Every structure is written in C-alpha cells, then in structure tokens.
C-alpha cells in the first residue's frame, strides 16, 4: 500500500498487441473494475479510493487491444462483500460466455445472493489475508465460507503476502475439497534462494491436485522498473511445478502502482518468458487452465 504523499501511477490508456499475439480464447484471470462512488460506494474506510476511470467498459477495450477474448472480474476489496458493482457488470453482458467473476464471501452474504452470483457467472471467492486491506479473516468464518463455496463448485482465491501463507498454514493445508488458487505468486518476493521456507511451502502445496497458482504481478514484485528479470526464475519454477494448474492475469488497472506504469502488453510478454515461448504451454496457461477453473466453454 502506498504511503502518504507517495506518487501513484495510473493505468496506461493505450495498450498494444503483445508480440506475438496471444492464442485465441486467452483469458485474463484477474482484473478489477470500479465506478463513481455515487453509483457504487466503497465500504467504510477503504484501503484506497476507487479508480473511477477503470470501468468495465474500459477493461473490455483493454482486452480487445491485447488480444484477450475472456476475462475474470475479481471483486475489489474496497467494496467488501457488497457485490452490486460485480453483479451489474456481469448481468449487463450481451455475451455472458466471455466473462466470469470472483466475489468476496463472508457470513453477511446470504444464500440467495450466492445463488444470484453463481447465475451471473461467479465461480470463486477471494480470501484476503493481507493485513493492509483490513478485512478481518476469522478462521471459523473462513471455514464456513469455504464449505459454502464448495457446495457451489467454486474455487478459493488466496490473496496473501508471502509469510501470510506460513502464518495460516494449518488452516490452508486442512482444506482438501476446494481448489485453492494462490494469487500473484503469493507475493513471495524474488530475493534470496528457493530454499526459503515460503518458497518450499508453495512448491510443496503445488504437488496437491487442488492447489493452483496465478503467476501474475511479477512486474509489481520485481525490484526493476522494466524487463523484470528477477521474476523469471520464479515464474519458470512455479510453471514447471504444476503446468496444468497455472493461470495468469493482468491485475488491471494495477491499484496503488508506485513505479513506472507499463503497457499491459509488456505483462503478457513477461509471461512468454516464463514459458520460454513454448506455444503449447502458453495455450495451456492462457486458454485451457482458465476454462477448466472458471467453467468457460472450450
């Protein structure tokens, strides 16, 4: 999270096509949308203000520009479990087969609302263990929510910052019947070696068939403003560990971005480096795995 007075960079309004163009049916498995607070107000004391320019319409334009046919709206933590914006976006689609959603499930979300979310195309719930988002994740409530999404056939998105995985290890290891997707490399960081406890923990969990990883935001966690060479070994290692359970997302519009704002095509090209340009593996990550996880038709 940015500190007071720190410059926050806005998303690039001119995305280009990556080189080479991604395969048909490619899916951006994580992006956020926002609206004017007067229309869809954030929760009390949100960790950052809504990015009013980053609407669903703008996201769809971005996807067209970078050659992506599908996407998954991940409900922003600034709205808490108020899903009105997410539902408005999904229920307004002329072609509902191209987009899915990820909500935030807690005890305040009724069974009727879960049913409406499912009908609209929601296929997972995000659990925010990162402290700065100030969403209190009580273990008993997490277990109740996991049981509820299991009944719907949804998966869990784990928003964590490195050590959060170790601090919640017993809880996370105990959940066997829900697909568990680690967001953004788990924000494990790209310094040190692969013997760090959190890295060994992730690689160990990826041996289990219900554990997945999203190899996104390597550019955010990198110490570099461009190229992001320090992310490459980690991307390759995690892809190699579970190629049939790896997905990827832009994380557009890149909330609280504090260094050079890249073109979204650069992010796609970073993914290409994780797979050494292997087109078959790239299709697995961008097309096949997202379809299986989110219920897209092939």
DRENZAMAR-499642 format. One record per residue (C-alpha): chain; x, y, z. Coordinates in steps of 0.02 Angstrom, whole numbers, plus 50000, padded with zeros to 5 digits. Example, Ala and Ser with C-alpha at 12.3 -4.5 7.8 and 13.67 -1.06 7.14 Angstrom:
2
<tifi><ch>A</ch><east>50615</east><north>49775</north><up>50390</up></tifi>
<tifi><ch>A</ch><east>50684</east><north>49947</north><up>50357</up></tifi>
This chain:
298
<tifi><ch>A</ch><east>50000</east><north>50000</north><up>50000</up></tifi>
<tifi><ch>A</ch><east>50063</east><north>50173</north><up>49958</up></tifi>
<tifi><ch>A</ch><east>50118</east><north>50289</north><up>50097</up></tifi>
<tifi><ch>A</ch><east>50053</east><north>50466</north><up>50120</up></tifi>
<tifi><ch>A</ch><east>50117</east><north>50581</north><up>49984</up></tifi>
<tifi><ch>A</ch><east>50187</east><north>50440</north><up>49878</up></tifi>
<tifi><ch>A</ch><east>50152</east><north>50455</north><up>49692</up></tifi>
<tifi><ch>A</ch><east>50026</east><north>50330</north><up>49622</up></tifi>
<tifi><ch>A</ch><east>50034</east><north>50297</north><up>49435</up></tifi>
<tifi><ch>A</ch><east>49877</east><north>50271</north><up>49331</up></tifi>
<tifi><ch>A</ch><east>49849</east><north>50134</north><up>49204</up></tifi>
<tifi><ch>A</ch><east>49911</east><north>50154</north><up>49025</up></tifi>
<tifi><ch>A</ch><east>49768</east><north>50214</north><up>48914</up></tifi>
<tifi><ch>A</ch><east>49850</east><north>50146</north><up>48755</up></tifi>
<tifi><ch>A</ch><east>49876</east><north>49958</north><up>48770</up></tifi>
<tifi><ch>A</ch><east>49953</east><north>49875</north><up>48618</up></tifi>
<tifi><ch>A</ch><east>49952</east><north>49698</north><up>48549</up></tifi>
<tifi><ch>A</ch><east>50086</east><north>49587</north><up>48628</up></tifi>
<tifi><ch>A</ch><east>50217</east><north>49511</north><up>48515</up></tifi>
<tifi><ch>A</ch><east>50174</east><north>49379</north><up>48467</up></tifi>
<tifi><ch>A</ch><east>49985</east><north>49388</north><up>48482</up></tifi>
<tifi><ch>A</ch><east>49913</east><north>49276</north><up>48619</up></tifi>
<tifi><ch>A</ch><east>49818</east><north>49118</north><up>48568</up></tifi>
<tifi><ch>A</ch><east>49630</east><north>49128</north><up>48530</up></tifi>
<tifi><ch>A</ch><east>49524</east><north>49105</north><up>48685</up></tifi>
<tifi><ch>A</ch><east>49655</east><north>49181</north><up>48801</up></tifi>
<tifi><ch>A</ch><east>49588</east><north>49231</north><up>48972</up></tifi>
<tifi><ch>A</ch><east>49640</east><north>49371</north><up>49089</up></tifi>
<tifi><ch>A</ch><east>49603</east><north>49283</north><up>49253</up></tifi>
<tifi><ch>A</ch><east>49613</east><north>49437</north><up>49362</up></tifi>
<tifi><ch>A</ch><east>49563</east><north>49616</north><up>49333</up></tifi>
<tifi><ch>A</ch><east>49464</east><north>49740</north><up>49439</up></tifi>
<tifi><ch>A</ch><east>49330</east><north>49866</north><up>49395</up></tifi>
<tifi><ch>A</ch><east>49271</east><north>50024</north><up>49482</up></tifi>
<tifi><ch>A</ch><east>49139</east><north>50157</north><up>49463</up></tifi>
<tifi><ch>A</ch><east>49093</east><north>50327</north><up>49530</up></tifi>
<tifi><ch>A</ch><east>49064</east><north>50318</north><up>49718</up></tifi>
<tifi><ch>A</ch><east>48894</east><north>50399</north><up>49697</up></tifi>
<tifi><ch>A</ch><east>48839</east><north>50248</north><up>49596</up></tifi>
<tifi><ch>A</ch><east>48931</east><north>50110</north><up>49687</up></tifi>
<tifi><ch>A</ch><east>49003</east><north>50170</north><up>49852</up></tifi>
<tifi><ch>A</ch><east>49154</east><north>50082</north><up>49928</up></tifi>
<tifi><ch>A</ch><east>49146</east><north>50011</north><up>50103</up></tifi>
<tifi><ch>A</ch><east>49188</east><north>50117</north><up>50254</up></tifi>
<tifi><ch>A</ch><east>49373</east><north>50159</north><up>50271</up></tifi>
<tifi><ch>A</ch><east>49430</east><north>50075</north><up>50109</up></tifi>
<tifi><ch>A</ch><east>49618</east><north>50046</north><up>50091</up></tifi>
<tifi><ch>A</ch><east>49622</east><north>50155</north><up>49934</up></tifi>
<tifi><ch>A</ch><east>49494</east><north>50257</north><up>49835</up></tifi>
<tifi><ch>A</ch><east>49402</east><north>50187</north><up>49684</up></tifi>
<tifi><ch>A</ch><east>49491</east><north>50211</north><up>49517</up></tifi>
<tifi><ch>A</ch><east>49344</east><north>50294</north><up>49433</up></tifi>
<tifi><ch>A</ch><east>49418</east><north>50286</north><up>49258</up></tifi>
<tifi><ch>A</ch><east>49438</east><north>50097</north><up>49268</up></tifi>
<tifi><ch>A</ch><east>49264</east><north>50042</north><up>49219</up></tifi>
<tifi><ch>A</ch><east>49208</east><north>49877</north><up>49147</up></tifi>
<tifi><ch>A</ch><east>49191</east><north>49958</north><up>48976</up></tifi>
<tifi><ch>A</ch><east>49372</east><north>50016</north><up>48984</up></tifi>
<tifi><ch>A</ch><east>49428</east><north>49842</north><up>49038</up></tifi>
<tifi><ch>A</ch><east>49343</east><north>49765</north><up>48888</up></tifi>
<tifi><ch>A</ch><east>49431</east><north>49889</north><up>48773</up></tifi>
<tifi><ch>A</ch><east>49596</east><north>49841</north><up>48852</up></tifi>
<tifi><ch>A</ch><east>49562</east><north>49656</north><up>48824</up></tifi>
<tifi><ch>A</ch><east>49522</east><north>49685</north><up>48641</up></tifi>
<tifi><ch>A</ch><east>49683</east><north>49785</north><up>48620</up></tifi>
<tifi><ch>A</ch><east>49794</east><north>49649</north><up>48694</up></tifi>
<tifi><ch>A</ch><east>49705</east><north>49507</north><up>48606</up></tifi>
<tifi><ch>A</ch><east>49614</east><north>49425</north><up>48752</up></tifi>
<tifi><ch>A</ch><east>49442</east><north>49350</north><up>48721</up></tifi>
<tifi><ch>A</ch><east>49395</east><north>49309</north><up>48901</up></tifi>
<tifi><ch>A</ch><east>49415</east><north>49384</north><up>49073</up></tifi>
<tifi><ch>A</ch><east>49376</east><north>49362</north><up>49258</up></tifi>
<tifi><ch>A</ch><east>49320</east><north>49512</north><up>49360</up></tifi>
<tifi><ch>A</ch><east>49393</east><north>49498</north><up>49535</up></tifi>
<tifi><ch>A</ch><east>49286</east><north>49598</north><up>49654</up></tifi>
<tifi><ch>A</ch><east>49392</east><north>49733</north><up>49734</up></tifi>
<tifi><ch>A</ch><east>49418</east><north>49729</north><up>49923</up></tifi>
<tifi><ch>A</ch><east>49369</east><north>49913</north><up>49931</up></tifi>
<tifi><ch>A</ch><east>49188</east><north>49857</north><up>49908</up></tifi>
<tifi><ch>A</ch><east>49195</east><north>49719</north><up>50038</up></tifi>
<tifi><ch>A</ch><east>49056</east><north>49592</north><up>50015</up></tifi>
<tifi><ch>A</ch><east>48940</east><north>49718</north><up>49931</up></tifi>
<tifi><ch>A</ch><east>48929</east><north>49640</north><up>49757</up></tifi>
<tifi><ch>A</ch><east>48816</east><north>49765</north><up>49671</up></tifi>
<tifi><ch>A</ch><east>48951</east><north>49826</north><up>49551</up></tifi>
<tifi><ch>A</ch><east>49005</east><north>49649</north><up>49506</up></tifi>
<tifi><ch>A</ch><east>48826</east><north>49594</north><up>49476</up></tifi>
<tifi><ch>A</ch><east>48789</east><north>49750</north><up>49374</up></tifi>
<tifi><ch>A</ch><east>48936</east><north>49711</north><up>49260</up></tifi>
<tifi><ch>A</ch><east>48902</east><north>49525</north><up>49236</up></tifi>
<tifi><ch>A</ch><east>48714</east><north>49540</north><up>49219</up></tifi>
<tifi><ch>A</ch><east>48731</east><north>49676</north><up>49086</up></tifi>
<tifi><ch>A</ch><east>48828</east><north>49567</north><up>48964</up></tifi>
<tifi><ch>A</ch><east>48755</east><north>49526</north><up>48794</up></tifi>
<tifi><ch>A</ch><east>48877</east><north>49381</north><up>48781</up></tifi>
<tifi><ch>A</ch><east>48893</east><north>49308</north><up>48957</up></tifi>
<tifi><ch>A</ch><east>49007</east><north>49169</north><up>48895</up></tifi>
<tifi><ch>A</ch><east>49159</east><north>49283</north><up>48889</up></tifi>
<tifi><ch>A</ch><east>49169</east><north>49343</north><up>49069</up></tifi>
<tifi><ch>A</ch><east>49164</east><north>49266</north><up>49242</up></tifi>
<tifi><ch>A</ch><east>49178</east><north>49340</north><up>49416</up></tifi>
<tifi><ch>A</ch><east>49259</east><north>49312</north><up>49586</up></tifi>
<tifi><ch>A</ch><east>49168</east><north>49376</north><up>49740</up></tifi>
<tifi><ch>A</ch><east>49204</east><north>49401</north><up>49924</up></tifi>
<tifi><ch>A</ch><east>49108</east><north>49282</north><up>50035</up></tifi>
<tifi><ch>A</ch><east>49079</east><north>49305</north><up>50220</up></tifi>
<tifi><ch>A</ch><east>48935</east><north>49273</north><up>50340</up></tifi>
<tifi><ch>A</ch><east>48845</east><north>49430</north><up>50280</up></tifi>
<tifi><ch>A</ch><east>48818</east><north>49357</north><up>50106</up></tifi>
<tifi><ch>A</ch><east>48652</east><north>49266</north><up>50101</up></tifi>
<tifi><ch>A</ch><east>48618</east><north>49101</north><up>50013</up></tifi>
<tifi><ch>A</ch><east>48504</east><north>49194</north><up>49893</up></tifi>
<tifi><ch>A</ch><east>48644</east><north>49313</north><up>49847</up></tifi>
<tifi><ch>A</ch><east>48763</east><north>49168</north><up>49820</up></tifi>
<tifi><ch>A</ch><east>48636</east><north>49093</north><up>49701</up></tifi>
<tifi><ch>A</ch><east>48620</east><north>49256</north><up>49606</up></tifi>
<tifi><ch>A</ch><east>48809</east><north>49273</north><up>49596</up></tifi>
<tifi><ch>A</ch><east>48825</east><north>49097</north><up>49529</up></tifi>
<tifi><ch>A</ch><east>48690</east><north>49127</north><up>49398</up></tifi>
<tifi><ch>A</ch><east>48782</east><north>49285</north><up>49343</up></tifi>
<tifi><ch>A</ch><east>48944</east><north>49190</north><up>49315</up></tifi>
<tifi><ch>A</ch><east>49039</east><north>49200</north><up>49479</up></tifi>
<tifi><ch>A</ch><east>49147</east><north>49045</north><up>49502</up></tifi>
<tifi><ch>A</ch><east>49257</east><north>49084</north><up>49651</up></tifi>
<tifi><ch>A</ch><east>49281</east><north>49184</north><up>49810</up></tifi>
<tifi><ch>A</ch><east>49433</east><north>49285</north><up>49859</up></tifi>
<tifi><ch>A</ch><east>49501</east><north>49272</north><up>50035</up></tifi>
<tifi><ch>A</ch><east>49605</east><north>49423</north><up>50083</up></tifi>
<tifi><ch>A</ch><east>49737</east><north>49377</north><up>50210</up></tifi>
<tifi><ch>A</ch><east>49843</east><north>49532</north><up>50176</up></tifi>
<tifi><ch>A</ch><east>49839</east><north>49646</north><up>50326</up></tifi>
<tifi><ch>A</ch><east>49830</east><north>49815</north><up>50240</up></tifi>
<tifi><ch>A</ch><east>49659</east><north>49776</north><up>50166</up></tifi>
<tifi><ch>A</ch><east>49588</east><north>49769</north><up>50343</up></tifi>
<tifi><ch>A</ch><east>49466</east><north>49630</north><up>50302</up></tifi>
<tifi><ch>A</ch><east>49459</east><north>49525</north><up>50460</up></tifi>
<tifi><ch>A</ch><east>49475</east><north>49343</north><up>50408</up></tifi>
<tifi><ch>A</ch><east>49421</east><north>49244</north><up>50562</up></tifi>
<tifi><ch>A</ch><east>49466</east><north>49062</north><up>50545</up></tifi>
<tifi><ch>A</ch><east>49292</east><north>48997</north><up>50590</up></tifi>
<tifi><ch>A</ch><east>49210</east><north>49112</north><up>50462</up></tifi>
<tifi><ch>A</ch><east>49337</east><north>49063</north><up>50329</up></tifi>
<tifi><ch>A</ch><east>49294</east><north>48880</north><up>50358</up></tifi>
<tifi><ch>A</ch><east>49107</east><north>48916</north><up>50345</up></tifi>
<tifi><ch>A</ch><east>49135</east><north>49014</north><up>50184</up></tifi>
<tifi><ch>A</ch><east>49245</east><north>48877</north><up>50111</up></tifi>
<tifi><ch>A</ch><east>49107</east><north>48750</north><up>50145</up></tifi>
<tifi><ch>A</ch><east>48978</east><north>48860</north><up>50060</up></tifi>
<tifi><ch>A</ch><east>49082</east><north>48887</north><up>49903</up></tifi>
<tifi><ch>A</ch><east>49119</east><north>48700</north><up>49897</up></tifi>
<tifi><ch>A</ch><east>48932</east><north>48669</north><up>49878</up></tifi>
<tifi><ch>A</ch><east>48931</east><north>48784</north><up>49727</up></tifi>
<tifi><ch>A</ch><east>49085</east><north>48705</north><up>49647</up></tifi>
<tifi><ch>A</ch><east>49183</east><north>48868</north><up>49663</up></tifi>
<tifi><ch>A</ch><east>49368</east><north>48890</north><up>49697</up></tifi>
<tifi><ch>A</ch><east>49457</east><north>48997</north><up>49826</up></tifi>
<tifi><ch>A</ch><east>49575</east><north>49139</north><up>49780</up></tifi>
<tifi><ch>A</ch><east>49706</east><north>49169</north><up>49914</up></tifi>
<tifi><ch>A</ch><east>49767</east><north>49349</north><up>49921</up></tifi>
<tifi><ch>A</ch><east>49922</east><north>49338</north><up>50028</up></tifi>
<tifi><ch>A</ch><east>50090</east><north>49422</north><up>50053</up></tifi>
<tifi><ch>A</ch><east>50223</east><north>49289</north><up>50073</up></tifi>
<tifi><ch>A</ch><east>50228</east><north>49250</north><up>50258</up></tifi>
<tifi><ch>A</ch><east>50037</east><north>49253</north><up>50266</up></tifi>
<tifi><ch>A</ch><east>50046</east><north>49078</north><up>50190</up></tifi>
<tifi><ch>A</ch><east>50155</east><north>49014</north><up>50330</up></tifi>
<tifi><ch>A</ch><east>50055</east><north>49104</north><up>50464</up></tifi>
<tifi><ch>A</ch><east>49895</east><north>49021</north><up>50402</up></tifi>
<tifi><ch>A</ch><east>49974</east><north>48855</north><up>50354</up></tifi>
<tifi><ch>A</ch><east>49869</east><north>48741</north><up>50464</up></tifi>
<tifi><ch>A</ch><east>49706</east><north>48817</north><up>50404</up></tifi>
<tifi><ch>A</ch><east>49754</east><north>48814</north><up>50221</up></tifi>
<tifi><ch>A</ch><east>49825</east><north>48637</north><up>50225</up></tifi>
<tifi><ch>A</ch><east>49667</east><north>48572</north><up>50306</up></tifi>
<tifi><ch>A</ch><east>49553</east><north>48621</north><up>50161</up></tifi>
<tifi><ch>A</ch><east>49550</east><north>48474</north><up>50041</up></tifi>
<tifi><ch>A</ch><east>49388</east><north>48489</north><up>49944</up></tifi>
<tifi><ch>A</ch><east>49404</east><north>48664</north><up>49869</up></tifi>
<tifi><ch>A</ch><east>49526</east><north>48713</north><up>49730</up></tifi>
<tifi><ch>A</ch><east>49647</east><north>48837</north><up>49809</up></tifi>
<tifi><ch>A</ch><east>49724</east><north>48969</north><up>49695</up></tifi>
<tifi><ch>A</ch><east>49871</east><north>49072</north><up>49760</up></tifi>
<tifi><ch>A</ch><east>49859</east><north>49248</north><up>49686</up></tifi>
<tifi><ch>A</ch><east>50008</east><north>49342</north><up>49615</up></tifi>
<tifi><ch>A</ch><east>50148</east><north>49218</north><up>49655</up></tifi>
<tifi><ch>A</ch><east>50089</east><north>49233</north><up>49835</up></tifi>
<tifi><ch>A</ch><east>50192</east><north>49394</north><up>49836</up></tifi>
<tifi><ch>A</ch><east>50335</east><north>49286</north><up>49897</up></tifi>
<tifi><ch>A</ch><east>50467</east><north>49408</north><up>49834</up></tifi>
<tifi><ch>A</ch><east>50610</east><north>49374</north><up>49714</up></tifi>
<tifi><ch>A</ch><east>50760</east><north>49391</north><up>49826</up></tifi>
<tifi><ch>A</ch><east>50856</east><north>49251</north><up>49911</up></tifi>
<tifi><ch>A</ch><east>50851</east><north>49072</north><up>49851</up></tifi>
<tifi><ch>A</ch><east>50724</east><north>48935</north><up>49826</up></tifi>
<tifi><ch>A</ch><east>50760</east><north>48861</north><up>49998</up></tifi>
<tifi><ch>A</ch><east>50667</east><north>48999</north><up>50086</up></tifi>
<tifi><ch>A</ch><east>50528</east><north>48921</north><up>50191</up></tifi>
<tifi><ch>A</ch><east>50386</east><north>49010</north><up>50100</up></tifi>
<tifi><ch>A</ch><east>50451</east><north>48953</north><up>49930</up></tifi>
<tifi><ch>A</ch><east>50469</east><north>48774</north><up>49989</up></tifi>
<tifi><ch>A</ch><east>50293</east><north>48784</north><up>50062</up></tifi>
<tifi><ch>A</ch><east>50218</east><north>48841</north><up>49897</up></tifi>
<tifi><ch>A</ch><east>50310</east><north>48711</north><up>49794</up></tifi>
<tifi><ch>A</ch><east>50255</east><north>48578</north><up>49918</up></tifi>
<tifi><ch>A</ch><east>50072</east><north>48630</north><up>49908</up></tifi>
<tifi><ch>A</ch><east>50078</east><north>48632</north><up>49718</up></tifi>
<tifi><ch>A</ch><east>50105</east><north>48444</north><up>49725</up></tifi>
<tifi><ch>A</ch><east>49922</east><north>48430</north><up>49777</up></tifi>
<tifi><ch>A</ch><east>49792</east><north>48423</north><up>49638</up></tifi>
<tifi><ch>A</ch><east>49680</east><north>48554</north><up>49720</up></tifi>
<tifi><ch>A</ch><east>49817</east><north>48686</north><up>49728</up></tifi>
<tifi><ch>A</ch><east>49844</east><north>48813</north><up>49588</up></tifi>
<tifi><ch>A</ch><east>49946</east><north>48971</north><up>49563</up></tifi>
<tifi><ch>A</ch><east>49920</east><north>49132</north><up>49467</up></tifi>
<tifi><ch>A</ch><east>50090</east><north>49187</north><up>49400</up></tifi>
<tifi><ch>A</ch><east>50040</east><north>49370</north><up>49390</up></tifi>
<tifi><ch>A</ch><east>50110</east><north>49532</north><up>49460</up></tifi>
<tifi><ch>A</ch><east>50290</east><north>49477</north><up>49436</up></tifi>
<tifi><ch>A</ch><east>50317</east><north>49653</north><up>49372</up></tifi>
<tifi><ch>A</ch><east>50245</east><north>49727</north><up>49532</up></tifi>
<tifi><ch>A</ch><east>50354</east><north>49624</north><up>49650</up></tifi>
<tifi><ch>A</ch><east>50511</east><north>49645</north><up>49545</up></tifi>
<tifi><ch>A</ch><east>50643</east><north>49766</north><up>49604</up></tifi>
<tifi><ch>A</ch><east>50655</east><north>49828</north><up>49423</up></tifi>
<tifi><ch>A</ch><east>50550</east><north>49956</north><up>49327</up></tifi>
<tifi><ch>A</ch><east>50563</east><north>49861</north><up>49162</up></tifi>
<tifi><ch>A</ch><east>50614</east><north>49691</north><up>49097</up></tifi>
<tifi><ch>A</ch><east>50588</east><north>49617</north><up>49272</up></tifi>
<tifi><ch>A</ch><east>50725</east><north>49487</north><up>49250</up></tifi>
<tifi><ch>A</ch><east>50720</east><north>49442</north><up>49436</up></tifi>
<tifi><ch>A</ch><east>50545</east><north>49370</north><up>49415</up></tifi>
<tifi><ch>A</ch><east>50594</east><north>49248</north><up>49277</up></tifi>
<tifi><ch>A</ch><east>50670</east><north>49106</north><up>49382</up></tifi>
<tifi><ch>A</ch><east>50519</east><north>49105</north><up>49496</up></tifi>
<tifi><ch>A</ch><east>50395</east><north>49106</north><up>49352</up></tifi>
<tifi><ch>A</ch><east>50485</east><north>48960</north><up>49271</up></tifi>
<tifi><ch>A</ch><east>50496</east><north>48861</north><up>49434</up></tifi>
<tifi><ch>A</ch><east>50312</east><north>48878</north><up>49477</up></tifi>
<tifi><ch>A</ch><east>50256</east><north>48840</north><up>49299</up></tifi>
<tifi><ch>A</ch><east>50366</east><north>48685</north><up>49299</up></tifi>
<tifi><ch>A</ch><east>50293</east><north>48629</north><up>49467</up></tifi>
<tifi><ch>A</ch><east>50111</east><north>48624</north><up>49406</up></tifi>
<tifi><ch>A</ch><east>50089</east><north>48671</north><up>49223</up></tifi>
<tifi><ch>A</ch><east>49909</east><north>48608</north><up>49219</up></tifi>
<tifi><ch>A</ch><east>49863</east><north>48717</north><up>49369</up></tifi>
<tifi><ch>A</ch><east>49941</east><north>48883</north><up>49322</up></tifi>
<tifi><ch>A</ch><east>49838</east><north>49035</north><up>49270</up></tifi>
<tifi><ch>A</ch><east>49881</east><north>49217</north><up>49237</up></tifi>
<tifi><ch>A</ch><east>49801</east><north>49389</north><up>49249</up></tifi>
<tifi><ch>A</ch><east>49841</east><north>49571</north><up>49214</up></tifi>
<tifi><ch>A</ch><east>49781</east><north>49637</north><up>49383</up></tifi>
<tifi><ch>A</ch><east>49722</east><north>49788</north><up>49282</up></tifi>
<tifi><ch>A</ch><east>49707</east><north>49934</north><up>49322</up></tifi>
<tifi><ch>A</ch><east>49854</east><north>49900</north><up>49440</up></tifi>
<tifi><ch>A</ch><east>49791</east><north>49982</north><up>49601</up></tifi>
<tifi><ch>A</ch><east>49917</east><north>50078</north><up>49706</up></tifi>
<tifi><ch>A</ch><east>50054</east><north>50065</north><up>49573</up></tifi>
<tifi><ch>A</ch><east>50212</east><north>50152</north><up>49633</up></tifi>
<tifi><ch>A</ch><east>50338</east><north>50138</north><up>49492</up></tifi>
<tifi><ch>A</ch><east>50343</east><north>50157</north><up>49303</up></tifi>
<tifi><ch>A</ch><east>50173</east><north>50108</north><up>49234</up></tifi>
<tifi><ch>A</ch><east>50196</east><north>49977</north><up>49099</up></tifi>
<tifi><ch>A</ch><east>50091</east><north>49943</north><up>48947</up></tifi>
<tifi><ch>A</ch><east>49984</east><north>49789</north><up>48980</up></tifi>
<tifi><ch>A</ch><east>50062</east><north>49704</north><up>48830</up></tifi>
<tifi><ch>A</ch><east>50227</east><north>49704</north><up>48925</up></tifi>
<tifi><ch>A</ch><east>50148</east><north>49596</north><up>49059</up></tifi>
<tifi><ch>A</ch><east>50093</east><north>49468</north><up>48930</up></tifi>
<tifi><ch>A</ch><east>50269</east><north>49466</north><up>48857</up></tifi>
<tifi><ch>A</ch><east>50338</east><north>49434</north><up>49032</up></tifi>
<tifi><ch>A</ch><east>50229</east><north>49278</north><up>49040</up></tifi>
<tifi><ch>A</ch><east>50302</east><north>49222</north><up>48873</up></tifi>
<tifi><ch>A</ch><east>50473</east><north>49223</north><up>48956</up></tifi>
<tifi><ch>A</ch><east>50412</east><north>49110</north><up>49097</up></tifi>
<tifi><ch>A</ch><east>50373</east><north>48976</north><up>48967</up></tifi>
<tifi><ch>A</ch><east>50522</east><north>49012</north><up>48851</up></tifi>
<tifi><ch>A</ch><east>50400</east><north>49047</north><up>48710</up></tifi>
<tifi><ch>A</ch><east>50326</east><north>48871</north><up>48715</up></tifi>
<tifi><ch>A</ch><east>50162</east><north>48897</north><up>48621</up></tifi>
<tifi><ch>A</ch><east>50084</east><north>48735</north><up>48682</up></tifi>
<tifi><ch>A</ch><east>50120</east><north>48777</north><up>48864</up></tifi>
<tifi><ch>A</ch><east>50062</east><north>48955</north><up>48837</up></tifi>
<tifi><ch>A</ch><east>49895</east><north>48892</north><up>48772</up></tifi>
<tifi><ch>A</ch><east>49879</east><north>48780</north><up>48924</up></tifi>
<tifi><ch>A</ch><east>49904</east><north>48929</north><up>49041</up></tifi>
<tifi><ch>A</ch><east>49802</east><north>49059</north><up>48946</up></tifi>
<tifi><ch>A</ch><east>49661</east><north>48953</north><up>48874</up></tifi>
<tifi><ch>A</ch><east>49642</east><north>48776</north><up>48942</up></tifi>
<tifi><ch>A</ch><east>49676</east><north>48800</north><up>49128</up></tifi>
<tifi><ch>A</ch><east>49565</east><north>48955</north><up>49144</up></tifi>
<tifi><ch>A</ch><east>49423</east><north>48867</north><up>49053</up></tifi>
<tifi><ch>A</ch><east>49432</east><north>48721</north><up>49174</up></tifi>
<tifi><ch>A</ch><east>49444</east><north>48830</north><up>49329</up></tifi>
<tifi><ch>A</ch><east>49307</east><north>48954</north><up>49283</up></tifi>
<tifi><ch>A</ch><east>49188</east><north>48847</north><up>49182</up></tifi>
<tifi><ch>A</ch><east>49213</east><north>48927</north><up>49012</up></tifi>
<tifi><ch>A</ch><east>49156</east><north>48826</north><up>48862</up></tifi>
<tifi><ch>A</ch><east>49301</east><north>48764</north><up>48756</up></tifi>
